Structures are given as C-alpha cells and as structure tokens.
C-alpha cells in the first residue's frame, strides 16, 4: 500500500532532483505530500486524485518544472501502490 518513499526525478530544465512523497494518513481522501530540498529552499505540495481518478498537484505557485513532473509523480505513486 502507500507509504513514504523517495525517488529521483529528472526535470528537463533542472536535472535530477530527489523528491520525498509521504502518504497523509489523516486526510479524508488519499493524499500525498511532496517535498523537495534544493540548495536554498524546501518546496512542499500535495497531490490528490481528481474526479477522473488521476493524481494531480493541488498547489499553485510552484515552479513550472515541478508541475511538469506531475505525471512522473503520479506514475511512481501508482507503481508503489501496486506492490
């Protein structure tokens, strides 16, 4: 089932970045909190399933390159859930 995991994702503009995805046990619906540590800041966001059942980033104002990785995040969540 879901858990906390880390994975290195490749951004076309930022190179390899390690993200940590944590299943939020207290949420009413399946939710993951994503976190990336870079040299200057810690960026956080949440992912939830939309009406179609696809994992989507919930926050606005994230760098474009983080949004570009949304499908990769969703694929890793589903891959881990299938284990």
PyMOL Python script that loads the backbone (N, CA, C, O; Angstrom):
from pymol import cmd

cmd.read_pdbstr("""\
ATOM      1  N   UNK A   1       0.845  -1.185   0.000  1.00  0.00           N
ATOM      2  CA  UNK A   1       0.000   0.000   0.000  1.00  0.00           C
ATOM      3  C   UNK A   1       0.886   1.241   0.000  1.00  0.00           C
ATOM      4  O   UNK A   1       2.093   1.143  -0.221  1.00  0.00           O
ATOM      5  N   UNK A   2       0.308   2.377   0.240  1.00  0.00           N
ATOM      6  CA  UNK A   2       1.033   3.641   0.220  1.00  0.00           C
ATOM      7  C   UNK A   2       1.940   3.777   1.434  1.00  0.00           C
ATOM      8  O   UNK A   2       1.706   3.153   2.469  1.00  0.00           O
ATOM      9  N   UNK A   3       2.948   4.573   1.303  1.00  0.00           N
ATOM     10  CA  UNK A   3       3.881   4.818   2.395  1.00  0.00           C
ATOM     11  C   UNK A   3       4.673   6.079   2.072  1.00  0.00           C
ATOM     12  O   UNK A   3       4.292   6.858   1.199  1.00  0.00           O
ATOM     13  N   UNK A   4       5.752   6.263   2.767  1.00  0.00           N
ATOM     14  CA  UNK A   4       6.688   7.334   2.433  1.00  0.00           C
ATOM     15  C   UNK A   4       7.787   6.743   1.569  1.00  0.00           C
ATOM     16  O   UNK A   4       8.312   5.668   1.860  1.00  0.00           O
ATOM     17  N   UNK A   5       8.123   7.445   0.519  1.00  0.00           N
ATOM     18  CA  UNK A   5       9.223   6.979  -0.315  1.00  0.00           C
ATOM     19  C   UNK A   5       9.915   8.174  -0.952  1.00  0.00           C
ATOM     20  O   UNK A   5       9.354   9.266  -1.035  1.00  0.00           O
ATOM     21  N   UNK A   6      11.124   7.948  -1.390  1.00  0.00           N
ATOM     22  CA  UNK A   6      11.854   8.975  -2.121  1.00  0.00           C
ATOM     23  C   UNK A   6      12.178   8.428  -3.504  1.00  0.00           C
ATOM     24  O   UNK A   6      12.301   7.221  -3.710  1.00  0.00           O
ATOM     25  N   UNK A   7      12.307   9.336  -4.420  1.00  0.00           N
ATOM     26  CA  UNK A   7      12.623   8.943  -5.788  1.00  0.00           C
ATOM     27  C   UNK A   7      13.294  10.136  -6.459  1.00  0.00           C
ATOM     28  O   UNK A   7      12.928  11.283  -6.201  1.00  0.00           O
ATOM     29  N   UNK A   8      14.256   9.874  -7.303  1.00  0.00           N
ATOM     30  CA  UNK A   8      14.906  10.935  -8.059  1.00  0.00           C
ATOM     31  C   UNK A   8      14.206  11.065  -9.402  1.00  0.00           C
ATOM     32  O   UNK A   8      14.115  10.107 -10.170  1.00  0.00           O
ATOM     33  N   UNK A   9      13.717  12.263  -9.669  1.00  0.00           N
ATOM     34  CA  UNK A   9      13.008  12.552 -10.911  1.00  0.00           C
ATOM     35  C   UNK A   9      13.881  13.449 -11.769  1.00  0.00           C
ATOM     36  O   UNK A   9      14.607  14.297 -11.250  1.00  0.00           O
ATOM     37  N   UNK A  10      13.813  13.264 -13.075  1.00  0.00           N
ATOM     38  CA  UNK A  10      14.626  14.041 -13.998  1.00  0.00           C
ATOM     39  C   UNK A  10      13.783  15.142 -14.618  1.00  0.00           C
ATOM     40  O   UNK A  10      12.827  14.874 -15.345  1.00  0.00           O
ATOM     41  N   UNK A  11      14.144  16.374 -14.325  1.00  0.00           N
ATOM     42  CA  UNK A  11      13.500  17.536 -14.921  1.00  0.00           C
ATOM     43  C   UNK A  11      14.319  17.979 -16.128  1.00  0.00           C
ATOM     44  O   UNK A  11      15.548  18.025 -16.070  1.00  0.00           O
ATOM     45  N   UNK A  12      13.635  18.303 -17.218  1.00  0.00           N
ATOM     46  CA  UNK A  12      14.336  18.750 -18.421  1.00  0.00           C
ATOM     47  C   UNK A  12      15.137  20.026 -18.168  1.00  0.00           C
ATOM     48  O   UNK A  12      16.174  20.243 -18.794  1.00  0.00           O
ATOM     49  N   UNK A  13      14.659  20.867 -17.255  1.00  0.00           N
ATOM     50  CA  UNK A  13      15.330  22.140 -17.016  1.00  0.00           C
ATOM     51  C   UNK A  13      16.191  22.153 -15.754  1.00  0.00           C
ATOM     52  O   UNK A  13      17.137  22.935 -15.668  1.00  0.00           O
ATOM     53  N   UNK A  14      15.887  21.316 -14.794  1.00  0.00           N
ATOM     54  CA  UNK A  14      16.583  21.352 -13.508  1.00  0.00           C
ATOM     55  C   UNK A  14      17.488  20.155 -13.255  1.00  0.00           C
ATOM     56  O   UNK A  14      18.215  20.135 -12.262  1.00  0.00           O
ATOM     57  N   UNK A  15      17.459  19.163 -14.129  1.00  0.00           N
ATOM     58  CA  UNK A  15      18.273  17.967 -13.922  1.00  0.00           C
ATOM     59  C   UNK A  15      17.618  17.020 -12.926  1.00  0.00           C
ATOM     60  O   UNK A  15      16.406  17.074 -12.720  1.00  0.00           O
ATOM     61  N   UNK A  16      18.405  16.168 -12.318  1.00  0.00           N
ATOM     62  CA  UNK A  16      17.884  15.194 -11.359  1.00  0.00           C
ATOM     63  C   UNK A  16      17.610  15.860 -10.019  1.00  0.00           C
ATOM     64  O   UNK A  16      18.473  16.540  -9.463  1.00  0.00           O
ATOM     65  N   UNK A  17      16.406  15.658  -9.508  1.00  0.00           N
ATOM     66  CA  UNK A  17      16.013  16.204  -8.211  1.00  0.00           C
ATOM     67  C   UNK A  17      15.346  15.098  -7.410  1.00  0.00           C
ATOM     68  O   UNK A  17      14.505  14.361  -7.924  1.00  0.00           O
ATOM     69  N   UNK A  18      15.730  14.994  -6.152  1.00  0.00           N
ATOM     70  CA  UNK A  18      15.155  13.971  -5.283  1.00  0.00           C
ATOM     71  C   UNK A  18      13.933  14.536  -4.564  1.00  0.00           C
ATOM     72  O   UNK A  18      14.008  15.579  -3.915  1.00  0.00           O
ATOM     73  N   UNK A  19      12.824  13.846  -4.687  1.00  0.00           N
ATOM     74  CA  UNK A  19      11.587  14.214  -4.015  1.00  0.00           C
ATOM     75  C   UNK A  19      11.240  13.157  -2.982  1.00  0.00           C
ATOM     76  O   UNK A  19      11.556  11.980  -3.155  1.00  0.00           O
ATOM     77  N   UNK A  20      10.601  13.574  -1.927  1.00  0.00           N
ATOM     78  CA  UNK A  20      10.068  12.683  -0.914  1.00  0.00           C
ATOM     79  C   UNK A  20       8.552  12.792  -0.980  1.00  0.00           C
ATOM     80  O   UNK A  20       8.007  13.895  -0.930  1.00  0.00           O
ATOM     81  N   UNK A  21       7.876  11.675  -1.090  1.00  0.00           N
ATOM     82  CA  UNK A  21       6.409  11.644  -1.148  1.00  0.00           C
ATOM     83  C   UNK A  21       5.908  10.843   0.045  1.00  0.00           C
ATOM     84  O   UNK A  21       6.296   9.692   0.243  1.00  0.00           O
ATOM     85  N   UNK A  22       5.046  11.463   0.833  1.00  0.00           N
ATOM     86  CA  UNK A  22       4.542  10.862   2.067  1.00  0.00           C
ATOM     87  C   UNK A  22       3.033  10.761   2.007  1.00  0.00           C
ATOM     88  O   UNK A  22       2.347  11.741   1.716  1.00  0.00           O
ATOM     89  N   UNK A  23       2.519   9.583   2.281  1.00  0.00           N
ATOM     90  CA  UNK A  23       1.071   9.394   2.344  1.00  0.00           C
ATOM     91  C   UNK A  23       0.557  10.073   3.610  1.00  0.00           C
ATOM     92  O   UNK A  23       1.079   9.842   4.700  1.00  0.00           O
ATOM     93  N   UNK A  24      -0.473  10.913   3.461  1.00  0.00           N
ATOM     94  CA  UNK A  24      -1.047  11.647   4.591  1.00  0.00           C
ATOM     95  C   UNK A  24      -2.178  10.797   5.170  1.00  0.00           C
ATOM     96  O   UNK A  24      -3.265  10.728   4.597  1.00  0.00           O
ATOM     97  N   UNK A  25      -1.918  10.162   6.292  1.00  0.00           N
ATOM     98  CA  UNK A  25      -2.867   9.219   6.886  1.00  0.00           C
ATOM     99  C   UNK A  25      -4.106   9.902   7.453  1.00  0.00           C
ATOM    100  O   UNK A  25      -5.161   9.276   7.561  1.00  0.00           O
ATOM    101  N   UNK A  26      -3.992  11.176   7.815  1.00  0.00           N
ATOM    102  CA  UNK A  26      -5.112  11.873   8.444  1.00  0.00           C
ATOM    103  C   UNK A  26      -6.060  12.523   7.446  1.00  0.00           C
ATOM    104  O   UNK A  26      -7.081  13.080   7.848  1.00  0.00           O
ATOM    105  N   UNK A  27      -5.750  12.468   6.168  1.00  0.00           N
ATOM    106  CA  UNK A  27      -6.606  13.095   5.159  1.00  0.00           C
ATOM    107  C   UNK A  27      -7.852  12.248   4.908  1.00  0.00           C
ATOM    108  O   UNK A  27      -7.818  11.023   5.028  1.00  0.00           O
ATOM    109  N   UNK A  28      -8.952  12.916   4.557  1.00  0.00           N
ATOM    110  CA  UNK A  28     -10.212  12.219   4.284  1.00  0.00           C
ATOM    111  C   UNK A  28     -10.146  11.415   2.990  1.00  0.00           C
ATOM    112  O   UNK A  28     -10.787  10.371   2.872  1.00  0.00           O
ATOM    113  N   UNK A  29      -9.386  11.891   2.039  1.00  0.00           N
ATOM    114  CA  UNK A  29      -9.225  11.191   0.771  1.00  0.00           C
ATOM    115  C   UNK A  29      -7.740  10.933   0.549  1.00  0.00           C
ATOM    116  O   UNK A  29      -6.910  11.637   1.125  1.00  0.00           O
ATOM    117  N   UNK A  30      -7.378   9.946  -0.267  1.00  0.00           N
ATOM    118  CA  UNK A  30      -5.956   9.652  -0.477  1.00  0.00           C
ATOM    119  C   UNK A  30      -5.191  10.909  -0.898  1.00  0.00           C
ATOM    120  O   UNK A  30      -5.521  11.552  -1.895  1.00  0.00           O
ATOM    121  N   UNK A  31      -4.174  11.238  -0.124  1.00  0.00           N
ATOM    122  CA  UNK A  31      -3.390  12.445  -0.342  1.00  0.00           C
ATOM    123  C   UNK A  31      -1.921  12.144  -0.077  1.00  0.00           C
ATOM    124  O   UNK A  31      -1.577  11.438   0.871  1.00  0.00           O
ATOM    125  N   UNK A  32      -1.066  12.690  -0.925  1.00  0.00           N
ATOM    126  CA  UNK A  32       0.370  12.624  -0.715  1.00  0.00           C
ATOM    127  C   UNK A  32       0.910  14.030  -0.546  1.00  0.00           C
ATOM    128  O   UNK A  32       0.478  14.964  -1.222  1.00  0.00           O
ATOM    129  N   UNK A  33       1.860  14.166   0.367  1.00  0.00           N
ATOM    130  CA  UNK A  33       2.592  15.418   0.482  1.00  0.00           C
ATOM    131  C   UNK A  33       3.935  15.209  -0.183  1.00  0.00           C
ATOM    132  O   UNK A  33       4.664  14.273   0.144  1.00  0.00           O
ATOM    133  N   UNK A  34       4.253  16.077  -1.108  1.00  0.00           N
ATOM    134  CA  UNK A  34       5.538  16.016  -1.783  1.00  0.00           C
ATOM    135  C   UNK A  34       6.451  17.081  -1.239  1.00  0.00           C
ATOM    136  O   UNK A  34       6.009  18.171  -0.876  1.00  0.00           O
ATOM    137  N   UNK A  35       7.733  16.764  -1.184  1.00  0.00           N
ATOM    138  CA  UNK A  35       8.709  17.724  -0.671  1.00  0.00           C
ATOM    139  C   UNK A  35      10.003  17.562  -1.451  1.00  0.00           C
ATOM    140  O   UNK A  35      10.461  16.448  -1.707  1.00  0.00           O
ATOM    141  N   UNK A  36      10.579  18.694  -1.820  1.00  0.00           N
ATOM    142  CA  UNK A  36      11.888  18.685  -2.454  1.00  0.00           C
ATOM    143  C   UNK A  36      12.798  19.625  -1.677  1.00  0.00           C
ATOM    144  O   UNK A  36      12.408  20.734  -1.315  1.00  0.00           O
ATOM    145  N   UNK A  37      13.988  19.172  -1.436  1.00  0.00           N
ATOM    146  CA  UNK A  37      15.011  20.012  -0.817  1.00  0.00           C
ATOM    147  C   UNK A  37      15.996  20.404  -1.900  1.00  0.00           C
ATOM    148  O   UNK A  37      16.625  19.548  -2.523  1.00  0.00           O
ATOM    149  N   UNK A  38      16.127  21.705  -2.120  1.00  0.00           N
ATOM    150  CA  UNK A  38      17.193  22.130  -3.016  1.00  0.00           C
ATOM    151  C   UNK A  38      18.186  22.952  -2.208  1.00  0.00           C
ATOM    152  O   UNK A  38      18.125  22.958  -0.979  1.00  0.00           O
ATOM    153  N   UNK A  39      19.065  23.618  -2.852  1.00  0.00           N
ATOM    154  CA  UNK A  39      20.138  24.323  -2.143  1.00  0.00           C
ATOM    155  C   UNK A  39      19.639  25.466  -1.260  1.00  0.00           C
ATOM    156  O   UNK A  39      20.306  25.831  -0.291  1.00  0.00           O
ATOM    157  N   UNK A  40      18.480  26.033  -1.578  1.00  0.00           N
ATOM    158  CA  UNK A  40      18.049  27.239  -0.885  1.00  0.00           C
ATOM    159  C   UNK A  40      16.738  27.094  -0.135  1.00  0.00           C
ATOM    160  O   UNK A  40      16.537  27.770   0.874  1.00  0.00           O
ATOM    161  N   UNK A  41      15.850  26.245  -0.590  1.00  0.00           N
ATOM    162  CA  UNK A  41      14.506  26.191  -0.008  1.00  0.00           C
ATOM    163  C   UNK A  41      13.998  24.758   0.079  1.00  0.00           C
ATOM    164  O   UNK A  41      14.585  23.837  -0.491  1.00  0.00           O
ATOM    165  N   UNK A  42      12.906  24.590   0.796  1.00  0.00           N
ATOM    166  CA  UNK A  42      12.158  23.346   0.805  1.00  0.00           C
ATOM    167  C   UNK A  42      10.807  23.665   0.187  1.00  0.00           C
ATOM    168  O   UNK A  42      10.078  24.525   0.682  1.00  0.00           O
ATOM    169  N   UNK A  43      10.481  22.984  -0.876  1.00  0.00           N
ATOM    170  CA  UNK A  43       9.201  23.200  -1.537  1.00  0.00           C
ATOM    171  C   UNK A  43       8.267  22.053  -1.167  1.00  0.00           C
ATOM    172  O   UNK A  43       8.663  20.888  -1.193  1.00  0.00           O
ATOM    173  N   UNK A  44       7.025  22.388  -0.824  1.00  0.00           N
ATOM    174  CA  UNK A  44       6.042  21.373  -0.469  1.00  0.00           C
ATOM    175  C   UNK A  44       4.798  21.537  -1.328  1.00  0.00           C
ATOM    176  O   UNK A  44       4.454  22.637  -1.759  1.00  0.00           O
ATOM    177  N   UNK A  45       4.137  20.416  -1.562  1.00  0.00           N
ATOM    178  CA  UNK A  45       2.883  20.427  -2.303  1.00  0.00           C
ATOM    179  C   UNK A  45       2.100  19.179  -1.932  1.00  0.00           C
ATOM    180  O   UNK A  45       2.645  18.241  -1.350  1.00  0.00           O
ATOM    181  N   UNK A  46       0.824  19.177  -2.271  1.00  0.00           N
ATOM    182  CA  UNK A  46       0.012  17.987  -2.056  1.00  0.00           C
ATOM    183  C   UNK A  46      -0.488  17.467  -3.393  1.00  0.00           C
ATOM    184  O   UNK A  46      -0.701  18.223  -4.341  1.00  0.00           O
ATOM    185  N   UNK A  47      -0.669  16.157  -3.439  1.00  0.00           N
ATOM    186  CA  UNK A  47      -1.264  15.513  -4.609  1.00  0.00           C
ATOM    187  C   UNK A  47      -2.493  14.741  -4.155  1.00  0.00           C
ATOM    188  O   UNK A  47      -2.460  14.000  -3.173  1.00  0.00           O
ATOM    189  N   UNK A  48      -3.583  14.937  -4.900  1.00  0.00           N
ATOM    190  CA  UNK A  48      -4.831  14.222  -4.644  1.00  0.00           C
ATOM    191  C   UNK A  48      -5.386  13.761  -5.983  1.00  0.00           C
ATOM    192  O   UNK A  48      -5.013  14.266  -7.042  1.00  0.00           O
ATOM    193  N   UNK A  49      -6.285  12.790  -5.907  1.00  0.00           N
ATOM    194  CA  UNK A  49      -6.933  12.327  -7.128  1.00  0.00           C
ATOM    195  C   UNK A  49      -8.054  13.285  -7.504  1.00  0.00           C
ATOM    196  O   UNK A  49      -8.797  13.765  -6.648  1.00  0.00           O
ATOM    197  N   UNK A  50      -8.161  13.555  -8.808  1.00  0.00           N
ATOM    198  CA  UNK A  50      -9.251  14.389  -9.297  1.00  0.00           C
ATOM    199  C   UNK A  50     -10.473  13.524  -9.589  1.00  0.00           C
ATOM    200  O   UNK A  50     -10.483  12.333  -9.279  1.00  0.00           O
ATOM    201  N   UNK A  51     -11.492  14.117 -10.179  1.00  0.00           N
ATOM    202  CA  UNK A  51     -12.740  13.388 -10.459  1.00  0.00           C
ATOM    203  C   UNK A  51     -12.522  12.189 -11.376  1.00  0.00           C
ATOM    204  O   UNK A  51     -13.259  11.205 -11.299  1.00  0.00           O
ATOM    205  N   UNK A  52     -11.522  12.267 -12.237  1.00  0.00           N
ATOM    206  CA  UNK A  52     -11.234  11.177 -13.178  1.00  0.00           C
ATOM    207  C   UNK A  52     -10.350  10.096 -12.558  1.00  0.00           C
ATOM    208  O   UNK A  52     -10.064   9.081 -13.192  1.00  0.00           O
ATOM    209  N   UNK A  53      -9.918  10.321 -11.313  1.00  0.00           N
ATOM    210  CA  UNK A  53      -9.067   9.339 -10.652  1.00  0.00           C
ATOM    211  C   UNK A  53      -7.585   9.498 -10.935  1.00  0.00           C
ATOM    212  O   UNK A  53      -6.795   8.594 -10.661  1.00  0.00           O
ATOM    213  N   UNK A  54      -7.202  10.657 -11.488  1.00  0.00           N
ATOM    214  CA  UNK A  54      -5.792  10.932 -11.785  1.00  0.00           C
ATOM    215  C   UNK A  54      -5.180  11.756 -10.662  1.00  0.00           C
ATOM    216  O   UNK A  54      -5.819  12.664 -10.132  1.00  0.00           O
ATOM    217  N   UNK A  55      -3.938  11.438 -10.301  1.00  0.00           N
ATOM    218  CA  UNK A  55      -3.233  12.202  -9.277  1.00  0.00           C
ATOM    219  C   UNK A  55      -2.843  13.557  -9.839  1.00  0.00           C
ATOM    220  O   UNK A  55      -2.239  13.639 -10.909  1.00  0.00           O
ATOM    221  N   UNK A  56      -3.188  14.627  -9.120  1.00  0.00           N
ATOM    222  CA  UNK A  56      -2.905  15.990  -9.560  1.00  0.00           C
ATOM    223  C   UNK A  56      -2.296  16.800  -8.421  1.00  0.00           C
ATOM    224  O   UNK A  56      -2.659  16.618  -7.259  1.00  0.00           O
ATOM    225  N   UNK A  57      -1.372  17.691  -8.757  1.00  0.00           N
ATOM    226  CA  UNK A  57      -0.799  18.619  -7.784  1.00  0.00           C
ATOM    227  C   UNK A  57      -1.860  19.640  -7.417  1.00  0.00           C
ATOM    228  O   UNK A  57      -2.534  20.181  -8.294  1.00  0.00           O
ATOM    229  N   UNK A  58      -2.013  19.908  -6.124  1.00  0.00           N
ATOM    230  CA  UNK A  58      -3.055  20.802  -5.640  1.00  0.00           C
ATOM    231  C   UNK A  58      -2.605  22.252  -5.483  1.00  0.00           C
ATOM    232  O   UNK A  58      -3.440  23.153  -5.554  1.00  0.00           O
ATOM    233  N   UNK A  59      -1.335  22.502  -5.275  1.00  0.00           N
ATOM    234  CA  UNK A  59      -0.867  23.854  -5.011  1.00  0.00           C
ATOM    235  C   UNK A  59      -0.625  24.626  -6.302  1.00  0.00           C
ATOM    236  O   UNK A  59      -0.255  24.068  -7.335  1.00  0.00           O
ATOM    237  N   UNK A  60      -0.844  25.905  -6.200  1.00  0.00           N
ATOM    238  CA  UNK A  60      -0.455  26.812  -7.270  1.00  0.00           C
ATOM    239  C   UNK A  60       0.790  27.555  -6.817  1.00  0.00           C
ATOM    240  O   UNK A  60       1.122  27.552  -5.632  1.00  0.00           O
ATOM    241  N   UNK A  61       1.469  28.184  -7.743  1.00  0.00           N
ATOM    242  CA  UNK A  61       2.635  28.970  -7.391  1.00  0.00           C
ATOM    243  C   UNK A  61       3.929  28.184  -7.302  1.00  0.00           C
ATOM    244  O   UNK A  61       4.967  28.734  -6.936  1.00  0.00           O
ATOM    245  N   UNK A  62       3.876  26.905  -7.633  1.00  0.00           N
ATOM    246  CA  UNK A  62       5.107  26.114  -7.666  1.00  0.00           C
ATOM    247  C   UNK A  62       5.866  26.432  -8.948  1.00  0.00           C
ATOM    248  O   UNK A  62       5.264  26.860  -9.933  1.00  0.00           O
ATOM    249  N   UNK A  63       7.170  26.228  -8.947  1.00  0.00           N
ATOM    250  CA  UNK A  63       7.910  26.423 -10.198  1.00  0.00           C
ATOM    251  C   UNK A  63       7.339  25.526 -11.299  1.00  0.00           C
ATOM    252  O   UNK A  63       6.884  24.413 -11.034  1.00  0.00           O
ATOM    253  N   UNK A  64       7.369  26.017 -12.509  1.00  0.00           N
ATOM    254  CA  UNK A  64       6.827  25.273 -13.651  1.00  0.00           C
ATOM    255  C   UNK A  64       7.419  23.883 -13.766  1.00  0.00           C
ATOM    256  O   UNK A  64       6.715  22.928 -14.096  1.00  0.00           O
ATOM    257  N   UNK A  65       8.717  23.763 -13.494  1.00  0.00           N
ATOM    258  CA  UNK A  65       9.366  22.468 -13.655  1.00  0.00           C
ATOM    259  C   UNK A  65       8.811  21.426 -12.690  1.00  0.00           C
ATOM    260  O   UNK A  65       8.816  20.237 -13.008  1.00  0.00           O
ATOM    261  N   UNK A  66       8.331  21.849 -11.510  1.00  0.00           N
ATOM    262  CA  UNK A  66       7.714  20.899 -10.580  1.00  0.00           C
ATOM    263  C   UNK A  66       6.396  20.404 -11.172  1.00  0.00           C
ATOM    264  O   UNK A  66       6.110  19.208 -11.134  1.00  0.00           O
ATOM    265  N   UNK A  67       5.600  21.313 -11.713  1.00  0.00           N
ATOM    266  CA  UNK A  67       4.349  20.919 -12.368  1.00  0.00           C
ATOM    267  C   UNK A  67       4.569  19.994 -13.544  1.00  0.00           C
ATOM    268  O   UNK A  67       3.753  19.112 -13.812  1.00  0.00           O
ATOM    269  N   UNK A  68       5.670  20.194 -14.246  1.00  0.00           N
ATOM    270  CA  UNK A  68       5.982  19.335 -15.397  1.00  0.00           C
ATOM    271  C   UNK A  68       6.242  17.890 -14.979  1.00  0.00           C
ATOM    272  O   UNK A  68       6.168  16.984 -15.809  1.00  0.00           O
ATOM    273  N   UNK A  69       6.545  17.666 -13.705  1.00  0.00           N
ATOM    274  CA  UNK A  69       6.816  16.314 -13.202  1.00  0.00           C
ATOM    275  C   UNK A  69       5.567  15.628 -12.642  1.00  0.00           C
ATOM    276  O   UNK A  69       5.656  14.510 -12.135  1.00  0.00           O
ATOM    277  N   UNK A  70       4.411  16.282 -12.727  1.00  0.00           N
ATOM    278  CA  UNK A  70       3.180  15.746 -12.147  1.00  0.00           C
ATOM    279  C   UNK A  70       2.891  14.308 -12.597  1.00  0.00           C
ATOM    280  O   UNK A  70       2.567  13.457 -11.769  1.00  0.00           O
ATOM    281  N   UNK A  71       3.002  14.038 -13.875  1.00  0.00           N
ATOM    282  CA  UNK A  71       2.734  12.689 -14.398  1.00  0.00           C
ATOM    283  C   UNK A  71       3.743  11.689 -13.843  1.00  0.00           C
ATOM    284  O   UNK A  71       3.380  10.555 -13.531  1.00  0.00           O
ATOM    285  N   UNK A  72       4.988  12.089 -13.719  1.00  0.00           N
ATOM    286  CA  UNK A  72       6.007  11.202 -13.156  1.00  0.00           C
ATOM    287  C   UNK A  72       5.721  10.891 -11.696  1.00  0.00           C
ATOM    288  O   UNK A  72       5.905   9.756 -11.258  1.00  0.00           O
ATOM    289  N   UNK A  73       5.267  11.903 -10.925  1.00  0.00           N
ATOM    290  CA  UNK A  73       4.888  11.665  -9.533  1.00  0.00           C
ATOM    291  C   UNK A  73       3.740  10.659  -9.477  1.00  0.00           C
ATOM    292  O   UNK A  73       3.776   9.701  -8.705  1.00  0.00           O
ATOM    293  N   UNK A  74       2.720  10.891 -10.308  1.00  0.00           N
ATOM    294  CA  UNK A  74       1.551  10.008 -10.320  1.00  0.00           C
ATOM    295  C   UNK A  74       1.943   8.576 -10.673  1.00  0.00           C
ATOM    296  O   UNK A  74       1.455   7.626 -10.061  1.00  0.00           O
ATOM    297  N   UNK A  75       2.816   8.425 -11.651  1.00  0.00           N
ATOM    298  CA  UNK A  75       3.259   7.087 -12.058  1.00  0.00           C
ATOM    299  C   UNK A  75       3.969   6.381 -10.902  1.00  0.00           C
ATOM    300  O   UNK A  75       3.742   5.191 -10.682  1.00  0.00           O
ATOM    301  N   UNK A  76       4.820   7.086 -10.163  1.00  0.00           N
ATOM    302  CA  UNK A  76       5.524   6.471  -9.036  1.00  0.00           C
ATOM    303  C   UNK A  76       4.567   6.100  -7.913  1.00  0.00           C
ATOM    304  O   UNK A  76       4.722   5.049  -7.290  1.00  0.00           O
ATOM    305  N   UNK A  77       3.583   6.948  -7.647  1.00  0.00           N
ATOM    306  CA  UNK A  77       2.595   6.624  -6.613  1.00  0.00           C
ATOM    307  C   UNK A  77       1.841   5.356  -7.000  1.00  0.00           C
ATOM    308  O   UNK A  77       1.673   4.459  -6.173  1.00  0.00           O
ATOM    309  N   UNK A  78       1.396   5.275  -8.224  1.00  0.00           N
ATOM    310  CA  UNK A  78       0.649   4.091  -8.673  1.00  0.00           C
ATOM    311  C   UNK A  78       1.530   2.852  -8.686  1.00  0.00           C
ATOM    312  O   UNK A  78       1.076   1.764  -8.332  1.00  0.00           O
ATOM    313  N   UNK A  79       2.775   3.005  -9.088  1.00  0.00           N
ATOM    314  CA  UNK A  79       3.701   1.863  -9.092  1.00  0.00           C
ATOM    315  C   UNK A  79       3.897   1.339  -7.690  1.00  0.00           C
ATOM    316  O   UNK A  79       3.909   0.125  -7.484  1.00  0.00           O
ATOM    317  N   UNK A  80       4.052   2.227  -6.712  1.00  0.00           N
ATOM    318  CA  UNK A  80       4.245   1.804  -5.318  1.00  0.00           C
ATOM    319  C   UNK A  80       2.973   1.183  -4.768  1.00  0.00           C
ATOM    320  O   UNK A  80       3.036   0.230  -3.991  1.00  0.00           O
ATOM    321  N   UNK A  81       1.826   1.708  -5.158  1.00  0.00           N
ATOM    322  CA  UNK A  81       0.554   1.173  -4.664  1.00  0.00           C
ATOM    323  C   UNK A  81       0.311  -0.252  -5.174  1.00  0.00           C
ATOM    324  O   UNK A  81      -0.343  -1.057  -4.512  1.00  0.00           O
ATOM    325  N   UNK A  82       0.843  -0.545  -6.352  1.00  0.00           N
ATOM    326  CA  UNK A  82       0.630  -1.866  -6.958  1.00  0.00           C
ATOM    327  C   UNK A  82       1.519  -2.949  -6.325  1.00  0.00           C
ATOM    328  O   UNK A  82       1.300  -4.137  -6.559  1.00  0.00           O
ATOM    329  N   UNK A  83       2.490  -2.557  -5.550  1.00  0.00           N
ATOM    330  CA  UNK A  83       3.407  -3.535  -4.936  1.00  0.00           C
ATOM    331  C   UNK A  83       2.762  -4.285  -3.806  1.00  0.00           C
ATOM    332  O   UNK A  83       3.398  -5.140  -3.189  1.00  0.00           O
TER     333      UNK A  83
END
""", "prot")
cmd.dss("prot")
cmd.show_as("cartoon", "prot")
cmd.util.cbc("prot")
cmd.orient("prot")
